[in-house]
Every structure is written in C-alpha cells, then in structure tokens.
Amino acid sequence: MKKNMGNTDRIIRILLAIIFGALYFTNPVTGTLGLVLVVLGVVFVLTSLISFCPLYSIFGISTCPAKKSNV
C-alpha cells in the first residue's frame, strides 16, 4: 500500500473527525445523520493514521509531496 496522503490532508481529516464527534456527542446532530458523521469521522481517522485513502487510489489522486531524486 503506497502512501497517497500528505500531511495537510491528514490534519484536515483529523480535525473534521474531531468536529464530527463533537457534533454527535454534544447532541446538535443526532439520528441517522449523526451516525453517518461518526462513521465518516472514524474512516477519516483510520485513513489519516495509515496515510492511504482508497478513493484517492481509484481516482489516481495523491496529495503526497513529490519525492526529490538525488541525481
């Protein structure tokens, strides 16, 4: 599994996961929408931890900075 997420992308996903969790657990968002946000937040955290997003690989997207060659 090749990394396809840069640090900025990872930070944004973790921040969104925190916001989604806060919205659900403080009760402004409840019901089905709340559960969808919690599941999405968990997916964001997991993909951030492993620096790999399956959807990015399907669409050929990478937010990783280009590696410098020592030529």
C-alpha positions in Angstrom: 0.0 0.0 0.0 1.7 3.2 -1.2 1.0 6.4 0.7 -1.2 8.8 -1.1 -2.0 11.4 1.5 0.1 14.4 2.5 0.3 16.0 6.0 -2.1 18.8 5.3 -4.7 16.3 4.1 -4.2 14.2 7.2 -4.5 17.1 9.5 -7.7 18.3 7.8 -9.3 14.9 8.1 -8.4 14.5 11.8 -9.9 18.0 12.5 -13.0 17.1 10.6 -13.3 13.8 12.6 -13.0 15.8 15.9 -15.7 18.2 14.7 -18.0 15.3 13.7 -17.5 13.6 17.0 -18.1 16.8 18.9 -21.3 17.5 17.0 -22.6 14.0 17.7 -21.6 13.6 21.3 -22.9 17.1 22.3 -26.2 16.4 20.6 -26.6 19.1 18.0 -26.6 16.4 15.4 -28.5 13.2 16.2 -30.2 10.2 14.5 -29.1 8.8 11.2 -27.1 11.9 10.2 -25.2 11.8 13.4 -24.3 8.2 13.0 -23.2 8.8 9.4 -20.9 11.6 10.7 -19.4 9.4 13.3 -18.7 6.6 10.8 -17.2 9.1 8.4 -15.1 10.5 11.3 -13.8 7.0 12.1 -12.9 6.5 8.4 -11.1 9.8 8.3 -9.0 9.0 11.4 -8.1 5.5 10.1 -7.1 6.7 6.7 -5.1 9.5 8.3 -3.2 7.1 10.5 -2.1 4.9 7.6 -1.7 7.8 5.1 -3.7 5.9 2.5 -7.1 6.7 1.0 -8.7 4.0 -1.2 -10.8 6.6 -3.1 -7.7 8.5 -4.0 -6.1 5.4 -5.4 -9.2 4.7 -7.5 -9.2 8.2 -9.0 -5.4 8.4 -9.2 -5.1 11.3 -6.8 -2.2 11.8 -4.5 -1.6 14.7 -2.0 1.8 13.5 -1.0 4.6 15.8 -1.9 6.8 14.6 -4.8 9.9 12.8 -3.7 13.2 14.5 -4.6 15.7 12.4 -6.5 19.3 12.7 -5.8 20.5 12.7 -9.4 
